[in-house]
């Protein structure tokens, strides 16, 4: 069985932690693993199910984040497909199906979003086992979660009066996110399940479903896969053909039209973490219903979420009830818990004011490590830069700025205009405007430095690359 992990999406409901440049699947919302890593850990083979290395579908901008997080937890990666543009879930699933069908038409594909919370792996594997027979018979299988409350943030699957003892139930209809009154009626009827967005089917079965219900997208996706080119550890889908593909979800494109769709009832814990209220619901809480991060403290609070994502920034709540407060180095969100689904409106306001905090994460990840802006002002910027062991930045120059580097951890190997030297902790080096320069970490531990940029323009696009280990020239 091949897990197909969808890791290209980005949303606004978990702002300011989740942003367009660094969506929630790459964040540690619940525990030490990111949501992507938690998803990958579920696919550990057992006596009932043998999982192949996972296939990951993601956006080109996220490629190095995905690879780094995969390398941290799994010994063997499957293909990582890079989408040049986000096209929703249907094209991603079809592309994975074409790739695996070329190897084995009967390959079983387990499609899973990368940003959901599932902690009971045994129950998850048991649900997969229940759907195996139907999938092997050529049916499409989805996983419907038994509702525990009326929920207006989820879609629903109508399974009618199907027997609760059957391993799968035929899906009669999809129901979009209902209002609270309708959701209450549906949950009471016991005829509806939450739509989890997870699927199980043969590669040829889903391809046939697309050919029947969404034939207009098949040729472009097939050619995008066939013309994919290798780029380091990735497969880049062909941009010209991918551009022709319609952006649409797999539910709209295929599942709502299919007459051979069955649902496995999944009764264990599950959440799509679609808002801060959902994060609070899944988080560890004290006896007063208060969830706090390491740098947050609550005094006489109830049913409240307090998080600080900056080690140097404390957040303290006093006398709060039903409040969520999330602090990032560059933005803070405070809202009534009942308004968690309105967080996207905050992003809309920031976009109207052209605030970079709406979409840009304060820490930017690169294949060699990461950097974050500490202070920015007129004609200067101060950054913290961390370079992974053995990694190097490109040989580059800048038209508009000079740079001062101060090493604070480890040892840097610095090349400026052809001259190379080692720079140790508490030592510094000056990079004049226009100089060709490169920064490397020759050590076995991460190297950290403070960079001070000065000049009339300090934007990231002021860069000329002459040589790069990551094919970015």
Secondary structure, 3 states (H helix, E strand, C coil): CEEEEECCCCCCCCCCCCECCECHHHCCCCCCCCHHHHHHHCCCCCCCCCCEEEEEEEEHHHHHHHHHHHHHHCCCCCCEEEECCCCHHHHHHHHHHHHHHCCCCCCEEEEEECCCECCCHHHHHHHHHHHHHHHHCCCEEEEEEECCCCCCCCCEEECCCCCCCCCEEECCEEECCCCHHHHHHHHHHCCEEEEEEEEEEEHHHHHHHHHHHCHHHHHHHHHHHHCCEEECCEEECCHHHHHCCCCCCHHHHHHCCCCCEEEEEECCCCECCCCHHHHHHHCCCCCCCEEECCCEEEECCECEEEEECCCCCCEEEECCECEEEEECCCCEEEEEHHHHHHHHHHHHHHHHCCCHHHCCCCEEEECCEEEEEEEEECCEEEEEEEECCCCECCEEECCCEEEEEEEEECCEEEEECCEEEEECCCCEEEECCCCCEEEECCCCCCEEEEEEEEECCCCCCCCEEEECCCCCC
